[in-house]
Amino acid sequence: MKIRFDGKTAIVTGAAHGFGRAIARAFAERGASVWACDVIEDELQDTQRLCQRLDGECRVRVVDVRDRAAVREFVAEVVAQDGAVQILVNNAGGVLGQVGRPLEEISEADWDSIFEVNARGAFYFAQAAAPSMKAQRYGRIVNISSGAGLGVSLTGIQAYAASKAAQIGLTRQLAHELGAWGITVNNIAPGFVLSNPNSIRQFESYGEEGQRALVARFALKRLGAPEDIAHGVLFFASDYAGWITGQVLSVDGGRL
């Protein structure tokens, strides 16, 4: 199976590191015109340089996915320069530095902030990109959720599990709404991957015994890599997945 994206424009959110960087690089390496965004400017520049080393095309912008006006302005710039957007990967999200605490201790701000980046950001970007995709009668939207959205979160963060489940619900709803225009909407639910400072700190907090116990829960007996997630995205964004929509693919090493 040879997958290429020559002539296609891909937006990747949350591309400063981890999954987003791996996804941006994977698209750039395969011929796409990549537009990568994040709020972490220095690491975003690193992503651009890594894409360029692969002779790929990658432009970067600082965009807060929680800012609807900024999202619309960014997507409008992409369409103005490239003529259209064919692929959108909603990867931005996370726990925003929060740690697991008892339900009674969670403030309104704690709850809302995680929902804003994990669920609202994906909605804003899909909303902004839909007109261009509808005009072409073609589009691929891939949302990056989490195994926490299908079960429970290892972090113990209630808003994280709930917001990722909400994003999966949004995926299914948008697949139903946008299918008539040839737009597919799918979801990748990653397992535990050492992809960013938060996941690394979480893994280190388990200690050697806890780390061994975690890895033992995977059928493949190893942790995943950001590239494993990127490969799932490439499939959903390709023409090989042209009749697949509203689906959630668990990329988790066979979590038991």
Residue pairs with C-beta under 8 A, 6 or more apart in sequence:
1 240
3 30
3 234
3 235
3 238
3 240
4 30
4 31
5 27
5 30
5 31
5 32
5 87
5 237
5 238
6 30
6 31
6 32
7 31
8 31
8 32
8 33
8 86
8 87
9 32
9 33
9 34
9 35
9 78
9 82
9 83
9 84
9 85
9 86
9 87
10 27
10 32
10 33
10 34
10 35
10 85
10 86
10 87
10 88
10 89
10 237
11 35
11 36
11 37
11 74
11 75
11 78
11 85
11 87
11 88
11 89
11 125
11 129
12 20
12 23
12 24
12 27
12 34
12 35
12 36
12 37
12 89
12 91
13 20
13 37
13 38
13 63
13 65
13 89
13 90
13 91
13 92
13 121
13 125
14 20
14 37
14 38
14 65
14 91
14 92
14 93
14 94
14 144
15 21
15 23
15 24
15 36
15 37
15 38
15 44
15 47
15 60
15 91
16 38
16 39
16 40
16 43
16 44
16 46
16 47
17 40
17 43
17 46
17 47
17 195
17 196
18 193
18 195
18 196
18 199
18 226
19 91
19 144
19 190
19 193
19 195
19 226
19 229
19 230
20 36
20 38
20 47
20 89
20 91
20 92
21 43
21 46
21 47
21 50
21 226
22 195
22 225
22 226
22 227
22 229
22 230
23 89
23 91
23 226
23 229
23 230
23 233
24 34
24 36
24 47
24 51
24 58
25 47
25 50
25 51
25 54
25 56
25 230
26 227
26 230
26 231
26 233
26 234
27 34
27 56
27 87
27 234
27 237
28 34
28 51
28 52
28 54
28 56
28 57
28 58
29 51
29 54
29 56
30 234
31 56
32 56
32 57
32 87
33 57
33 59
33 82
34 51
34 56
34 57
34 58
34 59
35 58
35 59
35 60
35 61
35 74
35 78
35 82
35 85
36 44
36 47
36 48
36 51
36 58
36 59
36 60
36 61
37 44
37 60
37 61
37 62
37 63
37 65
37 74
37 92
38 44
38 47
38 60
38 62
38 63
38 92
39 62
39 63
39 64
41 62
44 60
44 62
45 60
47 58
47 60
48 58
48 59
48 60
51 57
51 58
52 58
61 74
61 77
63 70
63 71
63 74
64 70
65 71
65 90
65 92
65 117
65 120
65 121
65 122
65 124
65 125
66 116
66 117
66 120
66 121
66 124
68 124
71 121
71 124
71 125
71 128
72 124
72 128
74 128
75 85
75 125
75 128
75 129
75 132
76 128
78 85
79 85
79 132
84 132
84 133
84 135
84 136
85 129
85 132
85 133
85 139
86 133
86 136
86 138
86 139
86 140
87 139
87 140
87 141
87 142
87 237
88 125
88 126
88 129
88 133
88 139
88 140
88 141
88 142
89 141
89 142
89 143
89 144
89 233
89 237
90 121
90 122
90 125
90 126
90 141
90 142
90 143
90 144
90 167
91 144
92 117
92 121
92 122
93 117
93 118
93 121
93 122
93 144
93 163
93 164
93 167
94 117
94 118
94 160
94 196
94 198
95 114
95 155
95 157
95 160
95 198
96 113
96 114
96 117
97 198
98 110
98 114
98 157
98 159
98 160
99 155
99 156
99 157
100 153
100 155
100 156
100 157
101 156
103 158
106 158
106 159
110 159
111 158
111 159
113 159
114 157
114 159
114 160
114 163
115 159
115 162
115 163
115 166
118 160
118 163
118 164
118 166
118 167
119 163
119 166
119 167
119 170
122 143
122 167
122 170
123 170
126 141
126 170
126 174
126 185
129 139
129 141
130 139
130 178
130 183
132 139
133 139
133 141
133 178
133 181
133 183
134 178
134 181
134 183
136 182
137 181
137 182
138 181
138 182
138 183
139 178
139 181
139 182
139 183
139 184
140 183
140 184
140 236
140 237
140 238
140 241
141 171
141 174
141 178
141 183
141 184
141 185
141 186
142 185
142 186
142 187
142 188
142 233
142 236
142 237
143 167
143 168
143 170
143 171
143 185
143 186
143 187
143 188
144 187
144 188
144 190
144 229
144 233
145 164
145 165
145 167
145 168
145 171
145 187
145 188
145 189
145 190
145 248
146 153
146 160
146 161
146 164
146 189
146 190
147 189
147 190
147 191
147 192
147 250
147 252
147 255
148 154
148 155
148 160
148 161
148 164
148 165
149 161
149 163
149 164
149 165
149 166
149 167
149 168
149 189
150 165
150 168
150 189
150 248
150 250
152 161
153 160
153 161
153 164
154 192
154 202
155 202
164 189
167 187
168 187
168 189
168 248
171 185
171 186
171 187
171 246
171 248
172 185
172 246
174 185
175 184
175 185
175 186
175 245
175 246
176 246
178 185
179 245
184 236
184 241
184 242
184 244
184 245
185 245
185 246
186 236
186 241
186 244
186 245
186 246
186 247
186 248
186 249
187 247
187 248
187 249
188 229
188 232
188 233
188 236
188 248
188 249
188 251
189 248
189 249
189 250
189 251
189 252
190 224
190 228
190 229
190 251
190 252
191 218
191 224
191 250
191 251
191 252
191 253
191 255
192 199
192 203
192 214
192 218
192 223
192 224
192 252
192 255
193 199
193 223
193 224
193 225
193 226
193 228
193 229
194 200
194 203
194 223
194 225
195 226
195 229
203 211
203 214
203 223
206 213
206 214
215 221
215 222
215 223
217 255
217 256
218 252
218 253
218 254
218 255
218 256
219 253
219 254
219 255
219 256
220 253
220 254
221 253
222 253
223 253
224 251
224 252
224 253
228 251
229 251
231 251
232 249
232 251
235 241
235 249
236 244
236 249
